[in-house]
Amino acid sequence: MRDIKKIILYGVLCAGLLVTFTPFLYMITTSLTKDTYALPYPPNVLPNQFYYQNYIEVWQSNNFNRYFLNSFFVAITTMICNVFISSLTAYGFAKFKFPLKEFIFKCFIISMMVPGILNIIPQFTVIQSLGLVDTYTGLIILYVGSGIAGSTFFLRGFFEGIPKELEESVTIDGGSRWTIFHKIVLPLAAPSIGTFSIFAFSGAWDEFFAALTIIKTEAKRTLPIALRMFEGKHASDYGLIFAASIIAVTPIILVFIIFQKQLVRGGISEGSIKG
């Protein structure tokens, strides 16, 4: 009976993997095919040839490499700022007492319920009043501000589970609050920080509407906008379009691979600390 359950479980997992991975494999195959002006039928799941020139042409044409680096700078800076600010904010909510603490935290939660697209006009007004339109600083501030509420909510629960005895032992040894934070709290929270680092990076990397609204100069545009322009110029060459899509999605896959151990440890360590 147990063997039958295992067979069913592995069968379901293999079916899920097949459904998830086949479109991605089809995209890779098409990106390695020369002169793909029409999608083949039936579709080729495995490549008949390896035509790498599509990737070279994409990278060197239409300033694609510049837009890629623009996006990488914005996404990595957003991720670092989000991690730093959210960690401090969540630690304050978890371990300090101050007036209107719960009210302010509920305001954070309510802000998470508002769809991001509804905030684009007030956010643009604030960025404009600061004189940061058409700058990466304005775009990064917008991304970090949009993600702090969720990251704070996510981390506060973890910080509250850290035993007081750990902090008290550092205090007895003469350690300050800052010592507790960066030598005790942050290392323990590494799995959780790794998890929402993935969300912060991918959120900034994929974002389209805010980047289109804030950035005006063509040379400063980020990859989602460049990808849309690239699709418009090469609408009939699916090999180039899919090669551009593969290049665009590669950094997110790499970030997920880098932080995957923290993603797994997150659930384990959270349970062990609370236990």
DAPE-V250711 format. One record per residue. N is the residue number from 1. SS is DSSP state (h for helix, s for strand, l for the rest). PSI is psi in whole degrees, 0 to 359 (NA if undefined). NEAR is the number of other ideal C-beta (glycine too) atoms within 8 Angstrom. Layout:
((N | SS | PSI | NEAR) (N | SS | PSI | NEAR))
This chain:
((1 | l | 319 | 4) (2 | h | 324 | 5) (3 | h | 322 | 6) (4 | h | 319 | 7) (5 | h | 320 | 8) (6 | h | 318 | 8) (7 | h | 317 | 8) (8 | h | 318 | 8) (9 | h | 312 | 8) (10 | h | 327 | 8) (11 | h | 316 | 8) (12 | h | 318 | 8) (13 | h | 318 | 8) (14 | h | 321 | 8) (15 | h | 318 | 8) (16 | h | 319 | 8) (17 | h | 319 | 8) (18 | h | 314 | 8) (19 | h | 323 | 7) (20 | h | 318 | 8) (21 | h | 334 | 8) (22 | h | 313 | 9) (23 | h | 324 | 7) (24 | h | 320 | 8) (25 | h | 321 | 10) (26 | h | 322 | 11) (27 | h | 319 | 11) (28 | h | 316 | 11) (29 | h | 314 | 12) (30 | h | 325 | 13) (31 | h | 341 | 13) (32 | l | 14 | 12) (33 | l | 140 | 14) (34 | l | 139 | 8) (35 | l | 57 | 6) (36 | l | 78 | 11) (37 | l | 353 | 6) (38 | l | 139 | 5) (39 | l | 129 | 7) (40 | l | 149 | 7) (41 | l | 125 | 4) (42 | l | 154 | 4) (43 | l | 145 | 7) (44 | l | 116 | 11) (45 | l | 324 | 7) (46 | l | 144 | 6) (47 | l | 141 | 9) (48 | l | 341 | 5) (49 | l | 169 | 7) (50 | l | 87 | 5) (51 | l | 89 | 9) (52 | l | 351 | 7) (53 | h | 332 | 7) (54 | h | 317 | 15) (55 | h | 319 | 11) (56 | h | 318 | 8) (57 | h | 319 | 10) (58 | h | 313 | 13) (59 | h | 326 | 10) (60 | h | 353 | 7) (61 | l | 154 | 6) (62 | l | 30 | 7) (63 | l | 29 | 8) (64 | h | 319 | 14) (65 | h | 324 | 8) (66 | h | 315 | 8) (67 | h | 324 | 13) (68 | h | 313 | 13) (69 | h | 324 | 8) (70 | h | 312 | 13) (71 | h | 320 | 12) (72 | h | 317 | 9) (73 | h | 314 | 9) (74 | h | 316 | 15) (75 | h | 317 | 12) (76 | h | 324 | 9) (77 | h | 319 | 10) (78 | h | 316 | 16) (79 | h | 314 | 12) (80 | h | 313 | 8) (81 | h | 320 | 10) (82 | h | 316 | 16) (83 | h | 313 | 13) (84 | h | 309 | 8) (85 | h | 316 | 10) (86 | h | 323 | 14) (87 | h | 314 | 14) (88 | h | 316 | 9) (89 | h | 314 | 10) (90 | h | 321 | 16) (91 | h | 322 | 13) (92 | h | 315 | 9) (93 | h | 328 | 11) (94 | h | 324 | 11) (95 | h | 349 | 7) (96 | l | 154 | 8) (97 | l | 129 | 3) (98 | l | 159 | 6) (99 | l | 143 | 3) (100 | l | 25 | 6) (101 | h | 307 | 10) (102 | h | 326 | 6) (103 | h | 315 | 7) (104 | h | 321 | 8) (105 | h | 322 | 11) (106 | h | 327 | 8) (107 | h | 322 | 8) (108 | h | 313 | 12) (109 | h | 317 | 10) (110 | h | 322 | 8) (111 | h | 335 | 8) (112 | h | 340 | 9) (113 | l | 348 | 5) (114 | l | 123 | 8) (115 | l | 138 | 5) (116 | h | 325 | 7) (117 | h | 334 | 6) (118 | h | 338 | 6) (119 | h | 355 | 10) (120 | h | 323 | 11) (121 | h | 308 | 6) (122 | h | 325 | 7) (123 | h | 318 | 12) (124 | h | 322 | 11) (125 | h | 317 | 8) (126 | h | 314 | 8) (127 | h | 322 | 13) (128 | h | 319 | 9) (129 | h | 333 | 6) (130 | l | 357 | 8) (131 | l | 31 | 5) (132 | l | 15 | 10) (133 | l | 143 | 10) (134 | l | 30 | 8) (135 | l | 151 | 8) (136 | h | 329 | 10) (137 | h | 315 | 7) (138 | h | 319 | 13) (139 | h | 318 | 14) (140 | h | 318 | 13) (141 | h | 319 | 11) (142 | h | 315 | 12) (143 | h | 315 | 15) (144 | h | 316 | 12) (145 | h | 324 | 8) (146 | h | 333 | 12) (147 | h | 350 | 14) (148 | h | 320 | 13) (149 | h | 311 | 11) (150 | h | 317 | 10) (151 | h | 320 | 15) (152 | h | 315 | 14) (153 | h | 319 | 12) (154 | h | 317 | 12) (155 | h | 332 | 17) (156 | h | 316 | 12) (157 | h | 323 | 8) (158 | h | 316 | 13) (159 | h | 324 | 14) (160 | h | 336 | 8) (161 | l | 352 | 8) (162 | l | 125 | 13) (163 | l | 141 | 6) (164 | h | 331 | 6) (165 | h | 325 | 6) (166 | h | 315 | 9) (167 | h | 320 | 12) (168 | h | 325 | 8) (169 | h | 323 | 8) (170 | h | 322 | 12) (171 | h | 319 | 9) (172 | h | 324 | 6) (173 | l | 6 | 6) (174 | l | 8 | 4) (175 | l | 148 | 8) (176 | l | 178 | 5) (177 | h | 320 | 5) (178 | h | 322 | 6) (179 | h | 316 | 10) (180 | h | 318 | 12) (181 | h | 310 | 12) (182 | h | 346 | 6) (183 | h | 339 | 9) (184 | h | 305 | 12) (185 | h | 309 | 12) (186 | h | 315 | 11) (187 | h | 321 | 7) (188 | h | 328 | 9) (189 | l | 5 | 12) (190 | h | 317 | 10) (191 | h | 316 | 14) (192 | h | 320 | 13) (193 | h | 321 | 13) (194 | h | 322 | 14) (195 | h | 309 | 13) (196 | h | 349 | 15) (197 | h | 321 | 14) (198 | h | 314 | 12) (199 | h | 319 | 11) (200 | h | 317 | 14) (201 | h | 310 | 15) (202 | h | 325 | 10) (203 | h | 317 | 12) (204 | h | 327 | 13) (205 | h | 323 | 11) (206 | h | 345 | 8) (207 | l | 138 | 11) (208 | l | 307 | 9) (209 | h | 315 | 8) (210 | h | 319 | 13) (211 | h | 321 | 14) (212 | h | 328 | 8) (213 | h | 318 | 8) (214 | h | 316 | 15) (215 | l | 124 | 12) (216 | l | 322 | 6) (217 | l | 133 | 7) (218 | h | 321 | 5) (219 | h | 342 | 6) (220 | h | 359 | 9) (221 | l | 156 | 11) (222 | l | 173 | 13) (223 | h | 319 | 11) (224 | h | 321 | 12) (225 | h | 317 | 13) (226 | h | 324 | 14) (227 | h | 320 | 11) (228 | h | 319 | 9) (229 | h | 321 | 9) (230 | h | 319 | 14) (231 | h | 324 | 10) (232 | h | 324 | 7) (233 | h | 333 | 7) (234 | l | 48 | 9) (235 | l | 332 | 7) (236 | l | 355 | 5) (237 | l | 91 | 10) (238 | h | 333 | 11) (239 | h | 315 | 15) (240 | h | 317 | 12) (241 | h | 316 | 12) (242 | h | 327 | 13) (243 | h | 318 | 13) (244 | h | 321 | 13) (245 | h | 321 | 11) (246 | h | 317 | 12) (247 | h | 320 | 12) (248 | h | 326 | 11) (249 | h | 347 | 8) (250 | h | 314 | 8) (251 | h | 323 | 11) (252 | h | 320 | 11) (253 | h | 318 | 8) (254 | h | 318 | 8) (255 | h | 320 | 12) (256 | h | 319 | 10) (257 | h | 318 | 7) (258 | h | 319 | 6) (259 | h | 9 | 12) (260 | h | 325 | 8) (261 | h | 319 | 7) (262 | h | 327 | 14) (263 | h | 319 | 12) (264 | h | 316 | 9) (265 | h | 335 | 11) (266 | h | 308 | 12) (267 | h | 323 | 7) (268 | h | 309 | 9) (269 | h | 326 | 10) (270 | h | 318 | 12) (271 | h | 322 | 8) (272 | h | 323 | 7) (273 | h | 317 | 11) (274 | h | 328 | 6) (275 | l | NA | 4))
